[in-house]
Amino acid sequence: MAFSQTQDTAVCAECNGTGWKIVERDEVSGAVKCGCVATERSERLEGNAQIPPLYSNASFENFLLPRDNPIAYRDLTEIYLAVRGYARDFPNTKKPGLLLMGDPGTGKTHLAVAALRAVMAKGFEGLFFDYQNLLDRIRSGYDSASNSSDKEAYRDAMDTEVVLLDDLGAHRVTDWVEDTVTSIITARCNQRRALIATTNLIDPDVGYSTYERTDAGIVYHKTTLENRIGPRARSRLFEMCRVIRMPVIEDFRLRKQGER
């Protein structure tokens, strides 16, 4: 659609800024909503989504696949298509959520943000939260001296149509953390509100080994997602999310630098 420039804003040439345009069908004229309305809403939603600048342009189109590694290329392409399919089918997905598990640098956050942006382009409200920052904001909300936006963080995490929770479990375990995370995930699960989450932690039900034995016979037990968020939150999370394990590949951030 074309836009004409005024002194301060761009005005849609099709509807002259009214949001409605006249169309003729079967020799009958009528008014319909102009496409610029949906475009403006999508831009407004993305502007309010609090996506960090590092990921503000993350999309499916600029996700880099490791073409020099056939096995990694095959595995990551399958995951890429699954995440893209989730965004394409939303909200008519079998499960309302998506959980991406894997080592740092595997492209989890890029894919998660790409999905969030694609969903918001359909008109759904979305918010990006860094897990630790969200908990800090909720905790500060108990302080009477804190500002009102901090007091709204807990409600936003519960009620926003689509929430992206990045680096889930990246916080030491306390009863308060476990109860807070459980209440957010449970509320979203019960209301079928979408949750897109990423985590560096492991889970035995996704094929991870929970321990490592050294040549000296010493056994190291690895921290699991359940260890960090508790069994109730973990159970609800797996109930509401399609769980995807990222393959072990070259650091995605290094691949991006190499393409520059």
N, C-alpha and C positions, 0 to 999 in steps of 0.2 A: 504494500500500500504506500502511496506517496504522502509526504508531509510537506506543508508549506511553512516557511519560517515567519514568525512574528517577531517583535522586538524581544520578547522574553521567552517564548515557548514555541515548540513545533506543533502545528495544528494539522490534523489529518485532513487531507484534501478530499477524501471520500465522504466524510460526514461533517466536515467543517467544525470539528470539535464538539459536536452534539452527542456523539456516541450512537447515533442512529443514521441509517441511510435508506433511501427509497429504492426499492427493487420492483421489477415488473415480472409477474409470472402468469402465463395464460391470459395476457392482456389486462391483468388486474394489478394495480399498484398497491404497495404496502410498505410499511417501515419494519426494518430488522436491525438488530444490534450490529454495529460495525466491528470488524475484527480488531480495531485498535483498542477496544475496551478490554479484551482479553490480554492483549499485549501489554497494556499499561498496568493491569493488575499483576501479571506475571513479573514485570520489572519491579513493581512495588514490593511484592512478596520477597523477591530475591534480595532487594535492598535491606529488608528487615530481618533477614534470616541469620545474621551474625556469622556468616561464613568467614573464616580467617583469610586475610589477603593472599596468603600462600596458596590457597585452594580456590580462590574466587572464580577462576576461569577453568577449573577442572571439569572435564566433560568426557563423554564416551569417545568423541571424535579425536581428542588429543591424548588418549591413554596409549602408552607405548608398549607394544608386545615385543618380547625378546626373539626377534627373527633369526638371530644367529645361533639359537639353541632350539632344535626341533622339538625336544621333549617338553621343555619349559613353555615353548610357544603353543604347543597343543594343549597343555594343561591350563595355561592362563587364558587362552582363547575360550575354552569351555566355561571358565568362571566369568569372564567378561560377558559372554553371551547370556549367562544365567542372570547376572546383575542387570544387564540391559533389558532382559525379558521381564524382570520384576518391575522395572520402571515403566516399561511399555504397557504391561497389563494392569498396573495400579489404577484403581483400587480393587479390581477384580482378581485378586491373588488368593491362592489357597490359604496362605498365612499372611497376616498383615505386616510382619516384620522380616528383617534381614540381618543376620549376624555373620560378619566376616572375621575369621580367626586366622592368625598367622604371624610370622616373625616380622619385626620392624623392617620397613623398606620393601615390602612385597606389593605395594600399591593399594592397600586396603582403603585408606582414607580417600585417595583419589576416586576410586570406584564408588565409595559411599556418597561422596559429595556429588559426583556425576548423577547418581540415582536421585538424590535429593533435589538437585536442580531440575532434572527431567520431570519429576513429580510436581514441583512447584510451577513448572511451565504449563501444567494442566489446570492450574488455579488453586491448588491445595496450599495451605499455610504450612511453612516449615521453619524449624529452628535448628541451628548447629550448636551443640554443647561439647566442650572439652570436659571429660568426666571429672577430673580433679577440680577444675575451675567451677563447675556446677556445684559440687559439694561445698566448696569454699563459699560460694555465693549463698547457698541455702543456709549454711551455718551462720553467716553474717546476718542473715535475715532475723535471727533470734535476738540480735543486738538492737536495742531500742534506738541507738544512734545511727543505725545503718540507713541508707537511702531506700526509697520505695521500690526501685528497680530490683534490688537484691531481695526484697521481701516477696517479689513476684516470681523469682526464679523457680521455686518449688511448684507453684501453680502452672507456670509455663511448661515445665517438664512433664506435668501430668496431663495438661489439657490441649496443647498445641496439636494440630491435626497430624503432622509428621515431625518426629524428633530424630535427629542424628546425634548419637552419643559416641563420641570418639575416645578411644583408649580406655574402654570399660575395664574396671578392676585395677587401674593404676593408682592405688591408694591403699595405705595400710588399713588393716581390718580393725574396726571397732564395732561395738553394738550399735552405735548411732549410725554409722555408715551402712551396716547391713540392713537395719530397719528402714532407713531412708531409701536405699536403692530398691529394696523389696516392695515398698509402698508405691514407688513410681512405676516399676515394671508391672506389678500386679494390676494397678489401676488401668494402665494402657492395655494390658492383655484382656481384662474384663470388658473394656469398652471397644475392643478391636481397633485401637488407634495405632497407627504405624510407628514402629521403632526400627531405625536402621542403626546398628551398632558395630563397632570394630573393637578388637581386643588382641593383645599380644600373648595372652594367656592360653593355656592348653585345656583340653577336656578329653577324657578317655573314650567317650562315646563318639568322638570325631576321629578316632584312630591314633591319638597321641599316646605315647608311653609316659606314665607319670613318674618314672624313676630312671636314673642313669647309673650304670655300674662301671666303675673304673677298672683298669687292669690290676689294681691293688686289691680289688674286691670290695671297695668302699661303695656304698649305695647312696646316691643323692636323690632325694625326693623333690620333684619339681612342683612349683606353685601352680595350682589349677585355678580355673575361673571360679569354681565353687569355693575354694579357699578364700577368695577375695570378696565375693559378693554374697556368699551364703547359699545353702541348699534350696531355700524357697525361691529366691530370686533366680537362681540358675534354672530351676525346674520350670518356672513361668516363662523365662526367656526362651528356652528350647521349645516350649509349647506354642509360642506365638511367632517364632522366627524360622525362616529357612536358614539352616546353618551351612556355611560354606567355608571349607578349609583352603587357605591359600597355599600354593605350591612353594617349595623352597627354590628360590631363584635369585639372580643377581639383584642387588639393591635397586629398587625402582627409581629412587632419587638420583643414583649415579647414572642410570640409563638416560634419564631426562637431561642431565648435564652433558652427557656424551652426544646428544642430538643437537645441542646448541651450536 
